[in-house]
Amino acid sequence: YCFALDLKEDASLMAEYDAWHQRVWPEISKSIGDAGIESMEIYRVHTRLFMIMEVNESFSFEKKDAQDKASAKVQEWETLMWNYQQALPFAKPGEKWVRMDKIFDLRHF
């Protein structure tokens, strides 16, 4: 799965956001793995973020959402990250990371 999100256009905030992702809290990494996410990468170009998730058969968005809502530490992390993030202009109310549609795969050519 691939997702996009924006950061606020402020160089110091973008640098802070990058720094936080060099020292992600262990509870956050554990919650990601516990949800069935086997790999997660986040890339940034200026304010645009791009996240790639590889998941196993135990993963579901509903399960991950329920686990996140039940974890005070994940909620604390999400609140902290929202200081740096902003919704994409076309995101639905309350939507953060927007799932991207795959439109090309070289392996099919």
N, CA and C of each residue as an Amber inpcrd file, in Angstrom:
protein
   327
   0.8430000  -1.1730000   0.0000000   0.0000000   0.0000000   0.0000000
   0.8880000   1.2360000   0.0000000   0.4360000   2.2770000  -0.7080000
   1.1610000   3.5410000  -0.7610000   0.2130000   4.6660000  -0.3570000
   0.7560000   5.6200000   0.3760000  -0.0390000   6.7220000   0.9000000
   0.7160000   8.0340000   0.7200000  -0.0320000   9.1490000   0.7220000
   0.5700000  10.4830000   0.6400000  -0.0230000  11.3670000   1.7300000
   0.7590000  12.3360000   2.1500000   0.3630000  13.3280000   3.1560000
   1.3110000  14.5100000   2.9910000   0.8950000  15.6790000   3.4220000
   1.7500000  16.8650000   3.3470000   2.2480000  17.2830000   4.7180000
   3.3880000  17.9550000   4.7080000   3.8890000  18.6380000   5.8980000
   3.5940000  20.1210000   5.7590000   3.5710000  20.8070000   6.8780000
   3.4340000  22.2640000   6.8500000   4.6840000  22.8400000   6.1960000
   4.4970000  23.8840000   5.4160000   5.6330000  24.4650000   4.6950000
   6.4140000  25.3970000   5.6030000   7.3050000  24.7950000   6.3740000
   8.1590000  25.5050000   7.3180000   9.4240000  24.6600000   7.4530000
  10.5530000  25.2050000   7.0370000  11.8020000  24.4390000   6.9880000
  12.1790000  23.8570000   8.3470000  11.9870000  24.6080000   9.4210000
  12.3640000  24.0900000  10.7400000  11.4330000  22.9580000  11.1750000
  10.1420000  23.0750000  10.8680000   9.2110000  21.9990000  11.1990000
   9.5080000  20.7390000  10.3890000   9.8470000  20.9190000   9.0990000
  10.1870000  19.7590000   8.2710000  11.4310000  19.0520000   8.8160000
  12.4220000  19.8270000   9.2490000  13.6350000  19.2360000   9.8170000
  13.3190000  18.4900000  11.1140000  12.4610000  19.0640000  11.9470000
  12.0490000  18.3860000  13.1800000  11.3220000  17.0810000  12.8720000
  10.4290000  17.1160000  11.8920000   9.6890000  15.9150000  11.5050000
  10.6560000  14.8200000  11.0650000  11.6170000  15.1760000  10.2240000
  12.6310000  14.2120000   9.7900000  13.3760000  13.6390000  10.9940000
  13.7530000  14.5050000  11.9240000  14.5000000  14.0630000  13.1050000
  13.6840000  13.0880000  13.9540000  12.3940000  13.3620000  14.1350000
  11.5420000  12.4380000  14.8870000  11.5570000  11.0470000  14.2590000
  11.6590000  10.9940000  12.9610000  11.6150000   9.7020000  12.2830000
  12.9640000   8.9880000  12.2890000  13.9630000   9.6050000  12.8780000
  15.2360000   8.9290000  13.1410000  15.2570000   8.3460000  14.5450000
  14.2400000   8.6840000  15.3510000  14.1490000   8.1820000  16.7250000
  12.6910000   7.8630000  17.1030000  12.0520000   7.1100000  16.2480000
  10.6570000   6.7070000  16.4820000  10.5800000   5.9330000  17.7930000
   9.5610000   6.2360000  18.5770000   9.3870000   5.5540000  19.8580000
   9.2290000   4.0530000  19.6390000   9.8060000   3.2340000  20.5190000
   9.7140000   1.7780000  20.3530000   8.2690000   1.2680000  20.3620000
   7.3910000   1.9280000  21.0970000   5.9830000   1.5110000  21.1390000
   5.3180000   1.6900000  19.7700000   5.7800000   2.6820000  19.0200000
   5.2160000   2.9360000  17.6960000   5.6910000   1.8610000  16.7250000
   6.9780000   1.5670000  16.7490000   7.5110000   0.5030000  15.8910000
   6.8390000  -0.8330000  16.1990000   6.6380000  -1.1110000  17.4830000
   5.9900000  -2.3620000  17.8870000   4.5510000  -2.4040000  17.3880000
   3.8200000  -1.2960000  17.5090000   2.4220000  -1.2840000  17.0680000
   2.3140000  -1.5140000  15.5570000   3.2840000  -1.0130000  14.8150000
   3.3020000  -1.2110000  13.3650000   3.4860000  -2.6930000  13.0510000
   4.4750000  -3.3030000  13.6770000   4.7230000  -4.7280000  13.4550000
   3.5800000  -5.6050000  13.9310000   3.0090000  -5.2700000  15.0930000
   1.9010000  -6.0590000  15.6530000   0.6780000  -6.0470000  14.7450000
   0.5490000  -5.0330000  13.9060000  -0.6040000  -4.9180000  13.0080000
  -0.4450000  -5.7550000  11.7400000   0.7320000  -6.3660000  11.5660000
   0.9590000  -7.1490000  10.3520000   1.6830000  -6.3860000   9.2610000
   2.2210000  -5.2260000   9.6230000   3.0110000  -4.4390000   8.6650000
   4.4520000  -4.9200000   8.7730000   4.9620000  -5.4750000   7.6880000
   6.3000000  -6.0540000   7.7040000   7.3790000  -5.0700000   7.2880000
   6.9950000  -4.0690000   6.5190000   7.9540000  -3.0630000   6.0690000
   7.2110000  -1.7440000   5.8930000   7.8490000  -0.6620000   6.3090000
   7.2810000   0.6710000   6.1170000   8.4170000   1.6330000   5.8300000
   8.2550000   2.3950000   4.7640000   9.2170000   3.4250000   4.4150000
   8.4520000   4.7130000   4.1740000   9.0550000   5.8380000   4.5930000
   8.4760000   7.1480000   4.3060000   9.5340000   7.9630000   3.5740000
   9.1270000   8.5450000   2.4540000   9.9910000   9.4210000   1.6590000
   9.3930000  10.8230000   1.6910000  10.2620000  11.8270000   1.5120000
   9.7770000  13.2060000   1.4980000  10.4370000  13.9670000   0.3580000
   9.6420000  14.7400000  -0.3670000  10.1490000  15.7370000  -1.2930000
   9.4560000  17.0390000  -0.8960000  10.2580000  17.9500000  -0.3920000
   9.7730000  19.2110000   0.1550000   8.6770000  18.9310000   1.1810000
   7.4450000  19.3140000   0.9290000   6.3850000  19.0920000   1.9210000
   5.6080000  17.7940000   1.6950000   5.7960000  17.1320000   0.5640000
   5.0000000  15.9350000   0.2490000   5.6640000  14.6850000   0.8310000
   4.8920000  13.9260000   1.5800000   5.3360000  12.6520000   2.1230000
   4.7330000  11.5120000   1.3160000   5.4890000  10.4320000   1.1880000
   5.0500000   9.2420000   0.4780000   5.4270000   8.0460000   1.3420000
   4.4440000   7.2320000   1.7250000   4.6850000   6.0810000   2.5890000
   4.3670000   4.7930000   1.8240000   5.2820000   3.8340000   1.9420000
   5.0940000   2.5120000   1.3420000   5.0130000   1.5020000   2.4810000
   3.9480000   0.6960000   2.4750000   3.7630000  -0.3510000   3.4740000
   3.6700000  -1.7010000   2.7810000   4.4300000  -2.6570000   3.2850000
   4.2730000  -4.0480000   2.8710000   3.6940000  -4.7840000   4.0580000
   2.6210000  -5.5230000   3.8350000   1.8900000  -6.1620000   4.9280000
   1.8050000  -7.6710000   4.7060000   1.5000000  -8.3920000   5.7910000
   1.2670000  -9.8320000   5.6580000  -0.2290000 -10.1180000   5.7010000
  -0.5800000 -11.3870000   5.6660000  -1.9870000 -11.7790000   5.5830000
  -2.7910000 -11.4380000   6.8380000  -2.1290000 -11.1500000   7.9490000
  -2.8690000 -10.8050000   9.1760000  -3.2960000  -9.3360000   9.2150000
  -2.7850000  -8.5150000   8.2880000  -3.0730000  -7.0800000   8.3020000
  -4.4860000  -6.7870000   7.8020000  -5.1340000  -5.8250000   8.4850000
  -6.3590000  -5.2090000   7.9630000  -6.3780000  -3.7710000   8.4590000
  -6.9510000  -2.8980000   7.6550000  -7.0380000  -1.4930000   8.0510000
  -7.9070000  -1.3430000   9.2990000  -8.9540000  -2.1420000   9.4000000
  -9.8620000  -2.0610000  10.5460000  -9.1360000  -2.4760000  11.8360000
  -8.3530000  -3.5480000  11.7550000  -7.5800000  -4.0050000  12.9130000
  -6.5610000  -2.9490000  13.3350000  -5.8480000  -2.3970000  12.3770000
  -4.8320000  -1.3660000  12.6850000  -5.4880000  -0.1490000  13.3120000
  -6.6260000   0.2780000  12.7700000  -7.3350000   1.4330000  13.3210000
  -7.7720000   1.1780000  14.7580000  -8.3130000   0.0060000  15.0300000
  -8.7610000  -0.3280000  16.3910000  -7.5780000  -0.3800000  17.3530000
  -6.4730000  -0.9780000  16.9200000  -5.2790000  -1.0420000  17.7670000
  -4.7460000   0.3600000  18.0680000  -4.7250000   1.2180000  17.0540000
  -4.2290000   2.5810000  17.2400000  -5.1040000   3.3560000  18.2150000
  -6.4070000   3.2400000  18.0660000  -7.3300000   3.9560000  18.9620000
  -7.2200000   3.4770000  20.4010000  -6.8400000   2.2070000  20.5940000
  -6.7290000   1.6370000  21.9410000  -5.3770000   1.9240000  22.5980000
  -4.4420000   2.4860000  21.8660000  -3.0990000   2.7260000  22.3850000
  -2.8880000   4.2080000  22.6910000  -2.7200000   4.5210000  23.9630000
  -2.4690000   5.9070000  24.3710000  -1.1630000   6.4200000  23.7470000
  -0.1630000   5.5590000  23.6420000   1.1330000   5.9790000  23.1010000
   1.0190000   6.3070000  21.6100000   0.2680000   5.4900000  20.8580000
   0.0670000   5.7780000  19.4360000  -0.7100000   7.0820000  19.2880000
  -1.7120000   7.2970000  20.1110000  -2.4770000   8.5430000  20.0460000
  -1.5970000   9.7490000  20.3730000  -0.7010000   9.5940000  21.3450000
   0.2440000  10.6640000  21.6930000   1.1660000  10.9680000  20.5100000
   1.6760000   9.9090000  19.8610000   2.5470000  10.0770000  18.6880000
   1.8070000  10.7810000  17.5560000   0.5780000  10.3360000  17.2820000
  -0.2090000  10.9310000  16.1990000  -0.4930000  12.4100000  16.4680000
  -0.7810000  12.7600000  17.7070000  -1.0120000  14.1630000  18.0760000
   0.2590000  14.9770000  17.8760000   1.3920000  14.4120000  18.2780000
   2.6770000  15.0820000  18.0910000   2.9710000  15.2890000  16.6040000
   2.7680000  14.2570000  15.8050000   3.0620000  14.3550000  14.3730000
   2.1480000  15.3530000  13.6710000   0.9270000  15.5190000  14.1600000
  -0.0070000  16.4480000  13.5230000   0.4760000  17.8970000  13.6650000
   1.4120000  18.1630000  14.5730000   2.0180000  19.5010000  14.6690000
   2.8140000  19.8400000  13.4080000   3.2240000  18.8190000  12.6880000
   4.0570000  18.9840000  11.5020000   3.2850000  18.7260000  10.2020000
   2.2480000  17.9150000  10.2910000   1.5230000  17.4680000   9.1090000
   0.3280000  18.3660000   8.8040000  -0.1230000  18.2760000   7.5550000
  -1.3890000  18.9020000   7.1690000  -2.0250000  18.0310000   6.0960000
  -3.3220000  18.0240000   6.0880000  -4.0570000  17.1710000   5.1500000
  -3.8190000  17.6170000   3.7100000  -3.8760000  16.6640000   2.8080000
  -3.8450000  17.0020000   1.3880000  -5.0720000  17.8510000   1.0620000
  -4.9810000  18.7460000   0.0860000  -6.0950000  19.6550000  -0.2150000
  -7.4170000  18.9360000  -0.5220000  -7.3470000  17.7230000  -1.0240000
  -8.5530000  16.9840000  -1.4120000  -8.9300000  15.8950000  -0.4100000
  -8.2400000  15.8360000   0.7310000  -8.5390000  14.8100000   1.7350000
  -9.9280000  15.0200000   2.3340000 -10.5360000  13.9100000   2.7330000
 -11.8230000  13.9810000   3.4150000 -11.6160000  14.5410000   4.8150000
 -12.6290000  15.1330000   5.4360000 -12.4810000  15.6490000   6.8030000
 -11.9580000  14.5630000   7.7430000 -10.9140000  14.8930000   8.4870000
 -10.3200000  13.9630000   9.4350000  -9.3480000  12.9640000   8.8280000
  -9.2080000  12.9530000   7.5220000  -8.3100000  12.0060000   6.8550000
  -6.8880000  12.5620000   6.8480000  -5.9360000  11.7220000   7.2490000
  -4.5300000  12.1120000   7.2130000  -3.8630000  11.4890000   5.9950000
  -3.2800000  10.3180000   6.1590000  -2.6220000   9.6420000   5.0480000
  -3.6810000   9.1940000   4.0420000  -3.5240000   9.5860000   2.7920000
  -4.4700000   9.2430000   1.7320000  -3.8610000   8.1200000   0.8930000
  -4.6280000   7.0490000   0.7540000  -4.1520000   5.9010000  -0.0230000
  -4.0710000   6.2650000  -1.5040000  -2.9500000   5.8830000  -2.1090000
  -2.6980000   6.1840000  -3.5070000  -3.1090000   5.0000000  -4.3770000
  -3.5020000   5.2890000  -5.6050000  -3.8560000   4.2650000  -6.5770000
  -2.6320000   3.9330000  -7.4250000  -2.3740000   2.6580000  -7.6020000
  -1.2800000   2.2130000  -8.4610000  -1.7260000   2.3480000  -9.9150000
  -0.9440000   3.0510000 -10.7000000  -1.3170000   3.2520000 -12.1030000
  -0.3100000   2.6540000 -13.0890000   0.8300000   2.1600000 -12.5840000
   1.8400000   1.5920000 -13.4790000   2.6640000   0.5670000 -12.7170000
   3.0140000  -0.5240000 -13.4070000   3.8840000  -1.5520000 -12.8580000
   4.7190000  -2.0900000 -14.0180000   6.0180000  -1.8260000 -13.9990000
   6.9180000  -2.2390000 -15.0740000   6.8960000  -3.7460000 -15.2900000
   6.6310000  -4.5080000 -14.2260000   6.6390000  -5.9720000 -14.3480000
   5.5450000  -6.4840000 -15.2760000   4.5730000  -5.6570000 -15.5950000
   3.5010000  -6.0670000 -16.4880000   3.7780000  -5.7540000 -17.9640000
   4.9960000  -5.3000000 -18.2540000   5.3580000  -4.9810000 -19.6340000
   6.5200000  -5.8240000 -20.0900000
